[in-house]
Amino acid sequence: MATLIRRVYDGYRHINENLSDPRTQDYFLMESPWGFLGIIIFYLYFVYELGPNIMARRKPFNLDKILQIYNLIQIVSCSFLFYKALVLAWLNDYNFYCQPVDYSYDPRAIEITRAVWFYFIIKVFDLLDTVFFVLRKKQQQVSFLHVYHHTGMIFGTWVCTKFLPGGHVTLVGTINSFVHVVMYTYYLITSLQLSKPWWKKYVTQLQLTQFCIILVHFISLAWVEDCGFPKWVAAIMIPQNLFMIVLFGDFYYKAYVKKSKSSRNGITHENEKLKNQ
């Protein structure tokens, strides 16, 4: 038993210290996985147990002003990341079909590692989405899709920052940052109560488009030989994006397609009743 524990520990140290990128070792939360894993565990405990218990005998918090500030921070942060990703990578010399990580200490390569790390930090910040649901007693919005997506993004972005800070995988953060600019702009307009945006369903369509582009992006990685970017990432990302397409597609169908059909059927039924009167 002691030998097994020793081997597991040695394996952990080898992966954490020898296989990771030394350039990101000193970035916040990057020295070991225990920091981000602790955040995920506490997040799950809060949204499913602690938070609902605290709110059981309380009225929902009025967080309108806080949400407006939060949405604005998200818009600015994601816009900045989208801009940096385009300038440093995807409008520069990055290849959609195959892009290795530049592990050098070139200033541009270092700046890319910082952008990847900042994207990870934003994904941690995104957890407040769920916290706000709980504090406003909107527990029905704490769905499996919502929680799975947030925890999965933190896990994935930490792994990328630790081992693959750049290259092929950065398209995920580029597209996702753009989608979040649109999404949080919608939330900000809604929270300001200036008007009710008509394009809510198109935000979900944009999210579905995002997963389709990323799916093609990683299928191409699996297809290209001698890319220089590890293919095990494609083995994870292809089924992951198919799963997200199914989950978001199911949500879109229930929220917009099925509801629209029900509304039309209701109108038809009312018209038939009027004709028969």
N, C-alpha and C positions, 0 to 999 in steps of 0.2 A: 504493500500500500504506500509506504514511504517512498519507494522507488518511482511509483506512478505519479505521485504528487510532485516529486522532484523533476520528472520528465515534463510534466505539464508546465511547471514553473519555468524550466529552462526553455521550453518552446515559446512560452509567452514572452520571455525576455528577448529571445532571438528575433521574434516578429516585431516586437515593440522598439527594439534598439538597433537591430542590424538591417531589417528590411524596410524600415520607414525612411522618409526623406529628412535628412538632418537639417535642412534649411527651415523646416517648419517646427522643429523640436521645441523651440522656446516660445512659440506663439501660445497665447492664452488657451487653456483646456487641451493642448496638444501633447503634453508630455506623456500622458497615459490615458487609457480609455475610461478610467474610473470617474473622472469628472463629468463627462457627458452621459455616461451610464447612470450616474447618480441623479442627474437632472431628469432623465427619462423616467426613472423609477418614481421620483417624487411627483413628476407631472402626472403619471398614470394614477398614483395614489390620490392626488388632489382632485383630479377631474371625476374620478369614479367613487371615491370614498370620503375623503376629508372635506372637500368643497361642498358637495350636496348635503352632508351632515351639518356643516356650519350654517348653510343657507336654509335648512329645513324650517327653522322658526323665525327666519328673518324675511323682510320684504326685499324685493330685487333692488340692487344698487342702481342709482341713476349715474351712468358713466358717460353721458353724452359728450361732455367736454374732453374727458380723458380719451375717448374713442376718436374724437376729431384730431387730437394731437397725435395719437398712435397712428392713425391712417396717414397723416401728413408725413410723419417720420418714415413710414413704410414707402410712400411714394418717392420721397427724396432719396432714400437709401437704395431702393431698387433701380431708380433712374440712374444714379451714380454707377452702380454695378453694371447695368446694361451698357452704359457709355464706355466704361473701362474695358469690358469684354470685347466690344466691337473694335476699339482703338488698339488694344494690345494684341488681339488674336484674330477675330473673325472677319475684320475688314483689313487685316494685315496679310499674313501668309498662311493662316490655318487652313487645313484641308478638311472638307466635310466628311470625306470617306475614310480618311486615315490620318490621325495626327498624334505623333508620339509626344511624351512629356519632355520638355527641355529641363534637364536636371543640373544645368550649369549655374554659376553664380553671376551670370550676365544680368545687368540691371533690369532689363525687360523681364527676364525669367523670374527674378526675385519679386518684381511687382505683380506678376501673375500669381505667384504663391500667396501674396498678401490679399489679392482679390478673391482667390478661392477660399482662404481662411475667413475673410469678411463675409462671404456668402454663407459659410457655416454659422457664423455668429448671428446673422439675420434669421437663419432657420431656427436657432434657439429662441430668438426674440419672437418669432412667429407663434410660439406656444401660448403667448398671451391671448391669441384668438380664442382658444378654448377656455382659458381662465376667465375671460370676459363673459363667455356664454354662461359659465357656472355662476358667477357673481350676479348676473342679470336673471338668473333662474330660467335659462333657456336650455335646460338639460336635454331636451329632445334634439337639439342641434349638435350635441356631442355624439355623433354617429360613429359607427365603425370606420367608415370611409374617412371621416375627418381626423380621427385619432391615428389611424393607421398611416395616413399620408404624412402627418406631422412627425410622428416618431420615426418613420422610415426615412424622411428627408434628413433628420438630424444624424441618424446612423450613417447614411450614405455620404453625406457631406463631410463628416468627421473622417471616415475612411479615406476619402479622396484627398482631403487636406493632409492627412498623415502619410499617405503612400503615393498618391497620384495628383499632386497639386499643379495641374495644367493639362494640356493636351486634349485628346478626344472628348473627354467627359465634360469639359467646360461649356460645351454647347447646351447642356442641361441647364446650367445656371444662367446662361445668356437668355435663352427663351423664357425660362421661368421668371426671371427678373422683369422682363417685358410684360408677361402675363400679369404679374403682381402689381405693376404700375397701373394697368387698366383696372384690375380688380379692386385695389384700394382706392382708386379714384372714384369708382362706383360707390364704395362704402362711405367715402368722405361726403360725396354729394347727398347720399341718403341720410347720413347722420346730421348734416346741416339743415335738412328738411327744406331745401330751397325748391326742389322739384323731385318727382319720382322718376328716376331714369327708366327709359323704355327698353334699354338694351341689356337687361339682366341675363336673359337666356343666352345672349351672344357671348357673355363672359364664360359660361360653361362650354359653349362651342369652341371658344378660343383655347380653353384648357384641354379639350379633347384633341384639337389640332396639335397642340403642344406635344401630347403623348404620341401621336402618330408620327410627327417629325422625328422625335427622339427614337422611336422604334426603328424607323428607316436608318437613322444615323448609326445605331448599334448593329443592325443587320449588316450594314456595309462594313463595319469593323470585323465582324465574324467572317465576311466574305473575302476581304483583302488579305493576301498573304504577306508575311514579313512586314507588318505595319510598324512594329516597334512599340505598340501599346498592347497591354495584356488582354488576351481574348476572354479570360475568365470574367472580365467586367461585362462583356456582351452576354455571356451565359446567365448573368444575373439580371441585367437591364432589359433584355428582350422579354422574358416572362413577366418581369415586374411591370413593364409598360403595357403589356397585353392585359394584365390584371387591372391596372388603373383605367384602361380604356373600358373594360367591362364594368367596373364600379361606377365611373363617371357617366358612362353610357346608360346604365340602369337608372342612375339619379336623374339624368336628363329626360329619359323616357317618362319616368313617373312624375317629374315636376312640370314638364311642358307638353309632351306629346299626349300622354294618357289624360292629363288634366284638360287639355284642349279638346280632346275627343269627348270627354264627359260633359264639358260646357256646351259643345255643339249639340250633343244628344239631348241635353236638358232643354235647350232652346227649341229644338225640333218637337220635343214632347209637349212643351207649353203651347207651341203653335197648333199642334194637333188638338189639344184640349180646347183652344179658342175656336177652332173650326167646328168642333162638335157641339159647342154651346148654342 
